[in-house]
Amino acid sequence: MKSGYLIMFIGLCLIGYASWGIIQSNVKTGQTLVEAKKVIAASHSDSLKDKFSPKQGDTVGLLKIPAIESELAIVEGTDPEELEKGVGHYKGSYFPDQNGQIVLSGHRDTVFKQLGKLKLGDELQVEISYGEYSYKIVDTKIVDADDTSIITLQNEKEELILTTCYPFGYIGNAPQRYIIYAEKQI
C-alpha cells in the first residue's frame, strides 16, 4: 500500500515540475514578446539596416504566423537560455533583406507547438527595427536530429527557415527535426 502512495507522490511531483516549467516558459515568452513590440515601436527606420548587429540574447523582432494566429518574439541566439524567451535566430545566419538564409528555431512544446498545422502557401511575417517582411511557405521536410545540412548559411537568395524538434508529441529528446522553407514575397 505504501508503495502505491509513493508512486502517486512521485507522479504528482513530476507533473508539478513539468507544469512549473511550462508556466515559467510562458511567462518568459510573454515578457519577451512585450519587449519585442517595444523594440519595433521605438525604431522603424530603413537606415538601421546597415547598423543592425544584435548581441547574443537581444530581442530583435517579431515572427507573425497568421494561419495559426501566432505572434512570437525573436531573440538572437539558439542556446537554451534564448529559446526559453522565444524563437531563436541562429547566430551567423542572415536577417531579412540581407539576401541570405535566415534560420529561426523554437521548441515544439512552447513557441512552435502549432507549427505542424501550417500548409504550403501559408504566410510568415518577420518584423524587425528596419522593416516588415513577408515569406510564403514553399516546402517542409523532416530530417534526423543530427542532420545539419539544412543550415547552409548561403547568401545567394533570401529564404526563411524554421526548425523545431519532431515528432511534436514526443516526450524527451526528439529524434528528428521539422523544417519549414519559405521564400520572400515581393
C-alpha positions, -999 to +999 in steps of 0.1 A: +000+000+000+028+024+009+045+018-025+013+028-043+012+061-024+049+066-031+044+061-068+014+085-068+035+111-049+064+108-074+040+111-103+024+142-088+059+157-083+068+150-119+036+166-132+041+196-109+077+200-121+067+198-158+038+222-152+061+247-134+085+246-164+057+253-189+044+282-167+079+297-164+084+294-202+050+311-209+059+339-186+093+344-202+080+343-237+052+368-228+077+392-213+100+389-243+070+395-267+062+428-249+099+437-252+100+429-289+070+451-295+087+480-277+119+475-298+098+476-330+078+506-319+108+526-309+125+524-342+112+517-377+138+531-400+155+517-431+187+535-420+191+510-392+196+481-416+233+487-421+239+491-384+219+460-373+242+438-353+224+423-323+242+407-294+235+372-280+203+373-260+190+406-276+153+407-285+155+416-322+119+414-336+087+395-342+077+364-361+040+365-370+022+334-383-013+345-393-026+310-402-023+299-365-028+334-351+007+334-335+030+363-327+064+354-313+094+373-301+127+367-320+158+365-298+194+365-310+209+330-304+197+295-301+211+284-267+187+271-242+185+305-224+174+323-256+150+295-266+132+299-233+124+335-242+110+329-277+121+320-312+159+319-316+177+334-345+206+312-355+238+332-349+256+336-382+225+333-404+212+364-421+184+388-413+157+400-437+168+420-467+204+407-465+199+382-493+207+350-474+194+322-453+175+333-422+173+304-397+148+306-368+144+278-342+120+272-314+108+245-290+080+222-303+062+223-270+062+260-264+065+287-292+062+262-321+036+239-307+012+246-336+038+246-364+025+212-378-008+229-387+009+251-413+005+243-450+023+252-482+014+287-492+008+300-457+025+333-449+052+340-423+059+376-414+091+390-398+092+424-383+124+440-371+136+475-364+142+484-401+111+469-417+085+442-422+090+412-445+067+385-458+075+350-467+055+322-482+059+285-472+072+265-502+083+232-486+086+212-454+109+184-445+116+160-417+153+152-410+173+134-384+182+154-353+219+154-362+214+165-398+228+200-401+227+201-439+197+224-439+218+252-424+239+262-453+242+300-445+241+306-482+238+342-494+226+337-530+189+342-523+168+352-493+150+323-477+134+319-442+139+285-425+120+275-393+133+245-374+119+226-344+121+192-328+099+164-342+076+145-336+056+172-320+041+150-293+073+131-285+084+131-248+121+136-242+148+144-267+132+141-301+150+120-328+141+143-357+137+179-368+108+195-387+119+221-412+098+247-430+112+266-460+097+299-470+105+323-499+105+361-496+074+378-511+079+409-531 
